[in-house]
């Protein structure tokens, strides 16, 4: 996750970077597996990954 100095103030670039990294992970085969884990990670995944992609089953990359 990294770290920031105590007085660090995140900006819109930080948030955009977070969203990009999050979406790239959640769209990967490992990210699809988070739907099975439940909780907040599954909630984030449902916002990014279409269900039809998950229902197709594992890809050849797994």
N, CA, C and O atoms as CSV, one atom per row, in Angstrom:
chain,resi,resn,atom,element,x,y,z
A,1,UNK,N,N,0.802,-1.201,0.000
A,1,UNK,CA,C,0.000,0.000,0.000
A,1,UNK,C,C,0.838,1.254,0.000
A,1,UNK,O,O,0.367,2.314,-0.414
A,2,UNK,N,N,2.037,1.157,0.444
A,2,UNK,CA,C,2.892,2.332,0.499
A,2,UNK,C,C,2.616,3.161,1.738
A,2,UNK,O,O,1.873,2.752,2.630
A,3,UNK,N,N,3.221,4.318,1.776
A,3,UNK,CA,C,3.015,5.198,2.928
A,3,UNK,C,C,3.187,6.635,2.488
A,3,UNK,O,O,3.773,6.914,1.442
A,4,UNK,N,N,2.682,7.525,3.280
A,4,UNK,CA,C,2.811,8.962,3.038
A,4,UNK,C,C,3.232,9.631,4.332
A,4,UNK,O,O,3.011,9.093,5.417
A,5,UNK,N,N,3.830,10.789,4.221
A,5,UNK,CA,C,4.178,11.572,5.401
A,5,UNK,C,C,2.902,11.999,6.123
A,5,UNK,O,O,1.841,12.092,5.505
A,6,UNK,N,N,2.997,12.253,7.398
A,6,UNK,CA,C,1.838,12.580,8.222
A,6,UNK,C,C,1.046,13.754,7.654
A,6,UNK,O,O,-0.184,13.708,7.659
A,7,UNK,N,N,1.689,14.779,7.177
A,7,UNK,CA,C,1.005,15.984,6.698
A,7,UNK,C,C,0.667,15.947,5.204
A,7,UNK,O,O,0.261,16.962,4.638
A,8,UNK,N,N,0.830,14.789,4.564
A,8,UNK,CA,C,0.577,14.674,3.129
A,8,UNK,C,C,-0.905,14.902,2.826
A,8,UNK,O,O,-1.771,14.374,3.523
A,9,UNK,N,N,-1.193,15.681,1.798
A,9,UNK,CA,C,-2.563,15.954,1.367
A,9,UNK,C,C,-2.760,15.341,-0.021
A,9,UNK,O,O,-2.219,15.849,-1.002
A,10,UNK,N,N,-3.532,14.253,-0.109
A,10,UNK,CA,C,-3.763,13.646,-1.418
A,10,UNK,C,C,-4.553,14.587,-2.322
A,10,UNK,O,O,-5.320,15.428,-1.853
A,11,UNK,N,N,-4.349,14.426,-3.633
A,11,UNK,CA,C,-5.058,15.269,-4.592
A,11,UNK,C,C,-5.779,14.396,-5.620
A,11,UNK,O,O,-5.804,13.171,-5.499
A,12,UNK,N,N,-6.351,15.027,-6.613
A,12,UNK,CA,C,-7.126,14.291,-7.613
A,12,UNK,C,C,-6.255,13.333,-8.423
A,12,UNK,O,O,-6.742,12.299,-8.879
A,13,UNK,N,N,-4.996,13.654,-8.608
A,13,UNK,CA,C,-4.087,12.755,-9.328
A,13,UNK,C,C,-3.882,11.471,-8.524
A,13,UNK,O,O,-3.855,10.382,-9.097
A,14,UNK,N,N,-3.737,11.588,-7.213
A,14,UNK,CA,C,-3.606,10.403,-6.357
A,14,UNK,C,C,-4.836,9.508,-6.489
A,14,UNK,O,O,-4.713,8.288,-6.604
A,15,UNK,N,N,-6.014,10.113,-6.473
A,15,UNK,CA,C,-7.247,9.324,-6.549
A,15,UNK,C,C,-7.394,8.667,-7.917
A,15,UNK,O,O,-7.806,7.510,-8.007
A,16,UNK,N,N,-7.067,9.382,-8.966
A,16,UNK,CA,C,-7.130,8.819,-10.312
A,16,UNK,C,C,-6.162,7.650,-10.447
A,16,UNK,O,O,-6.494,6.638,-11.064
A,17,UNK,N,N,-4.976,7.783,-9.879
A,17,UNK,CA,C,-3.995,6.694,-9.895
A,17,UNK,C,C,-4.521,5.488,-9.134
A,17,UNK,O,O,-4.387,4.356,-9.599
A,18,UNK,N,N,-5.119,5.720,-7.964
A,18,UNK,CA,C,-5.719,4.636,-7.176
A,18,UNK,C,C,-6.783,3.912,-7.996
A,18,UNK,O,O,-6.795,2.683,-8.047
A,19,UNK,N,N,-7.677,4.664,-8.637
A,19,UNK,CA,C,-8.748,4.044,-9.418
A,19,UNK,C,C,-8.186,3.200,-10.556
A,19,UNK,O,O,-8.688,2.108,-10.824
A,20,UNK,N,N,-7.174,3.684,-11.211
A,20,UNK,CA,C,-6.568,2.951,-12.315
A,20,UNK,C,C,-5.945,1.638,-11.843
A,20,UNK,O,O,-6.166,0.589,-12.447
A,21,UNK,N,N,-5.171,1.701,-10.769
A,21,UNK,CA,C,-4.551,0.486,-10.221
A,21,UNK,C,C,-5.606,-0.490,-9.720
A,21,UNK,O,O,-5.500,-1.695,-9.949
A,22,UNK,N,N,-6.625,0.030,-9.035
A,22,UNK,CA,C,-7.719,-0.803,-8.517
A,22,UNK,C,C,-8.427,-1.514,-9.653
A,22,UNK,O,O,-8.631,-2.727,-9.596
A,23,UNK,N,N,-8.802,-0.776,-10.682
A,23,UNK,CA,C,-9.548,-1.361,-11.790
A,23,UNK,C,C,-8.728,-2.398,-12.545
A,23,UNK,O,O,-9.255,-3.434,-12.952
A,24,UNK,N,N,-7.444,-2.123,-12.733
A,24,UNK,CA,C,-6.579,-3.083,-13.428
A,24,UNK,C,C,-6.505,-4.396,-12.648
A,24,UNK,O,O,-6.575,-5.471,-13.244
A,25,UNK,N,N,-6.366,-4.321,-11.326
A,25,UNK,CA,C,-6.323,-5.540,-10.511
A,25,UNK,C,C,-7.665,-6.258,-10.530
A,25,UNK,O,O,-7.714,-7.473,-10.719
A,26,UNK,N,N,-8.754,-5.520,-10.337
A,26,UNK,CA,C,-10.066,-6.156,-10.250
A,26,UNK,C,C,-10.499,-6.780,-11.567
A,26,UNK,O,O,-11.310,-7.706,-11.562
A,27,UNK,N,N,-9.990,-6.310,-12.678
A,27,UNK,CA,C,-10.321,-6.890,-13.979
A,27,UNK,C,C,-9.439,-8.085,-14.322
A,27,UNK,O,O,-9.621,-8.712,-15.365
A,28,UNK,N,N,-8.495,-8.400,-13.459
A,28,UNK,CA,C,-7.629,-9.561,-13.669
A,28,UNK,C,C,-8.325,-10.810,-13.126
A,28,UNK,O,O,-9.300,-10.695,-12.384
A,29,UNK,N,N,-7.836,-12.006,-13.485
A,29,UNK,CA,C,-8.419,-13.228,-12.933
A,29,UNK,C,C,-8.414,-13.248,-11.400
A,29,UNK,O,O,-9.358,-13.748,-10.789
A,30,UNK,N,N,-7.373,-12.718,-10.782
A,30,UNK,CA,C,-7.337,-12.670,-9.314
A,30,UNK,C,C,-8.410,-11.742,-8.769
A,30,UNK,O,O,-9.003,-12.004,-7.722
A,31,UNK,N,N,-8.650,-10.659,-9.488
A,31,UNK,CA,C,-9.691,-9.731,-9.067
A,31,UNK,C,C,-11.073,-10.351,-9.137
A,31,UNK,O,O,-11.910,-10.114,-8.265
A,32,UNK,N,N,-11.317,-11.148,-10.177
A,32,UNK,CA,C,-12.609,-11.815,-10.295
A,32,UNK,C,C,-12.856,-12.731,-9.102
A,32,UNK,O,O,-13.995,-12.871,-8.656
A,33,UNK,N,N,-11.817,-13.345,-8.587
A,33,UNK,CA,C,-11.951,-14.238,-7.433
A,33,UNK,C,C,-12.388,-13.487,-6.180
A,33,UNK,O,O,-12.897,-14.104,-5.244
A,34,UNK,N,N,-12.202,-12.189,-6.142
A,34,UNK,CA,C,-12.606,-11.432,-4.951
A,34,UNK,C,C,-14.113,-11.440,-4.754
A,34,UNK,O,O,-14.590,-11.209,-3.643
A,35,UNK,N,N,-14.870,-11.702,-5.814
A,35,UNK,CA,C,-16.321,-11.793,-5.661
A,35,UNK,C,C,-16.697,-12.938,-4.732
A,35,UNK,O,O,-17.703,-12.866,-4.026
A,36,UNK,N,N,-15.897,-13.984,-4.730
A,36,UNK,CA,C,-16.165,-15.126,-3.856
A,36,UNK,C,C,-15.819,-14.828,-2.410
A,36,UNK,O,O,-16.369,-15.444,-1.497
A,37,UNK,N,N,-14.913,-13.891,-2.196
A,37,UNK,CA,C,-14.473,-13.571,-0.839
A,37,UNK,C,C,-15.520,-12.777,-0.076
A,37,UNK,O,O,-15.604,-12.867,1.149
A,38,UNK,N,N,-16.307,-12.009,-0.790
A,38,UNK,CA,C,-17.321,-11.187,-0.135
A,38,UNK,C,C,-16.713,-9.951,0.505
A,38,UNK,O,O,-15.537,-9.648,0.303
A,39,UNK,N,N,-17.511,-9.252,1.265
A,39,UNK,CA,C,-17.049,-8.075,1.979
A,39,UNK,C,C,-16.850,-6.874,1.083
A,39,UNK,O,O,-17.377,-6.808,-0.027
A,40,UNK,N,N,-16.084,-5.930,1.581
A,40,UNK,CA,C,-15.895,-4.669,0.861
A,40,UNK,C,C,-15.148,-4.858,-0.453
A,40,UNK,O,O,-15.382,-4.121,-1.411
A,41,UNK,N,N,-14.256,-5.835,-0.504
A,41,UNK,CA,C,-13.516,-6.069,-1.749
A,41,UNK,C,C,-14.476,-6.544,-2.838
A,41,UNK,O,O,-14.373,-6.117,-3.988
A,42,UNK,N,N,-15.404,-7.424,-2.479
A,42,UNK,CA,C,-16.395,-7.879,-3.457
A,42,UNK,C,C,-17.282,-6.720,-3.901
A,42,UNK,O,O,-17.656,-6.635,-5.071
A,43,UNK,N,N,-17.611,-5.845,-2.986
A,43,UNK,CA,C,-18.427,-4.673,-3.325
A,43,UNK,C,C,-17.696,-3.794,-4.342
A,43,UNK,O,O,-18.294,-3.360,-5.326
A,44,UNK,N,N,-16.428,-3.534,-4.114
A,44,UNK,CA,C,-15.636,-2.750,-5.067
A,44,UNK,C,C,-15.568,-3.448,-6.423
A,44,UNK,O,O,-15.644,-2.800,-7.467
A,45,UNK,N,N,-15.425,-4.765,-6.400
A,45,UNK,CA,C,-15.332,-5.531,-7.641
A,45,UNK,C,C,-16.621,-5.422,-8.439
A,45,UNK,O,O,-16.583,-5.247,-9.656
A,46,UNK,N,N,-17.771,-5.524,-7.761
A,46,UNK,CA,C,-19.053,-5.432,-8.459
A,46,UNK,C,C,-19.234,-4.089,-9.161
A,46,UNK,O,O,-19.959,-4.007,-10.153
A,47,UNK,N,N,-18.596,-3.048,-8.668
A,47,UNK,CA,C,-18.685,-1.740,-9.314
A,47,UNK,C,C,-17.832,-1.661,-10.585
A,47,UNK,O,O,-18.064,-0.800,-11.434
A,48,UNK,N,N,-16.854,-2.551,-10.716
A,48,UNK,CA,C,-15.892,-2.465,-11.819
A,48,UNK,C,C,-16.075,-3.581,-12.844
A,48,UNK,O,O,-15.988,-3.333,-14.047
A,49,UNK,N,N,-16.329,-4.811,-12.382
A,49,UNK,CA,C,-16.338,-5.979,-13.255
A,49,UNK,C,C,-17.773,-6.372,-13.604
A,49,UNK,O,O,-18.573,-6.623,-12.703
A,50,UNK,N,N,-18.114,-6.432,-14.896
A,50,UNK,CA,C,-19.450,-6.903,-15.284
A,50,UNK,C,C,-19.627,-8.377,-14.906
A,50,UNK,O,O,-18.712,-9.182,-15.082
A,51,UNK,N,N,-20.803,-8.722,-14.389
A,51,UNK,CA,C,-21.059,-10.103,-13.978
A,51,UNK,C,C,-20.848,-11.096,-15.112
A,51,UNK,O,O,-20.359,-12.203,-14.884
A,52,UNK,N,N,-21.210,-10.712,-16.330
A,52,UNK,CA,C,-21.078,-11.664,-17.441
A,52,UNK,C,C,-19.640,-12.130,-17.622
A,52,UNK,O,O,-19.412,-13.265,-18.041
A,53,UNK,N,N,-18.671,-11.284,-17.318
A,53,UNK,CA,C,-17.264,-11.693,-17.424
A,53,UNK,C,C,-16.928,-12.769,-16.401
A,53,UNK,O,O,-16.153,-13.682,-16.683
A,54,UNK,N,N,-17.506,-12.659,-15.225
A,54,UNK,CA,C,-17.224,-13.628,-14.167
A,54,UNK,C,C,-17.917,-14.947,-14.470
A,54,UNK,O,O,-17.352,-16.013,-14.225
A,55,UNK,N,N,-19.134,-14.888,-15.000
A,55,UNK,CA,C,-19.883,-16.103,-15.289
A,55,UNK,C,C,-19.273,-16.928,-16.410
A,55,UNK,O,O,-19.595,-18.107,-16.551
A,56,UNK,N,N,-18.399,-16.332,-17.208
A,56,UNK,CA,C,-17.737,-17.083,-18.268
A,56,UNK,C,C,-16.731,-18.082,-17.711
A,56,UNK,O,O,-16.239,-18.945,-18.438
A,57,UNK,N,N,-16.429,-17.965,-16.429
A,57,UNK,CA,C,-15.499,-18.887,-15.793
A,57,UNK,C,C,-14.066,-18.418,-15.919
A,57,UNK,O,O,-13.794,-17.344,-16.455
A,58,UNK,N,N,-13.150,-19.235,-15.420
A,58,UNK,CA,C,-11.737,-18.848,-15.446
A,58,UNK,C,C,-11.220,-18.722,-16.874
A,58,UNK,O,O,-11.638,-19.455,-17.771
A,59,UNK,N,N,-10.323,-17.800,-17.059
A,59,UNK,CA,C,-9.693,-17.652,-18.370
A,59,UNK,C,C,-8.524,-18.628,-18.469
A,59,UNK,O,O,-8.218,-19.347,-17.518
A,60,UNK,N,N,-7.894,-18.641,-19.606
A,60,UNK,CA,C,-6.719,-19.497,-19.785
A,60,UNK,C,C,-5.524,-18.980,-18.997
A,60,UNK,O,O,-4.520,-19.681,-18.873
A,61,UNK,N,N,-5.616,-17.754,-18.458
A,61,UNK,CA,C,-4.515,-17.156,-17.705
A,61,UNK,C,C,-4.464,-17.616,-16.256
A,61,UNK,O,O,-3.515,-17.297,-15.540
A,62,UNK,N,N,-5.463,-18.354,-15.820
A,62,UNK,CA,C,-5.505,-18.768,-14.410
A,62,UNK,C,C,-4.605,-19.951,-14.197
A,62,UNK,O,O,-4.499,-20.452,-13.078
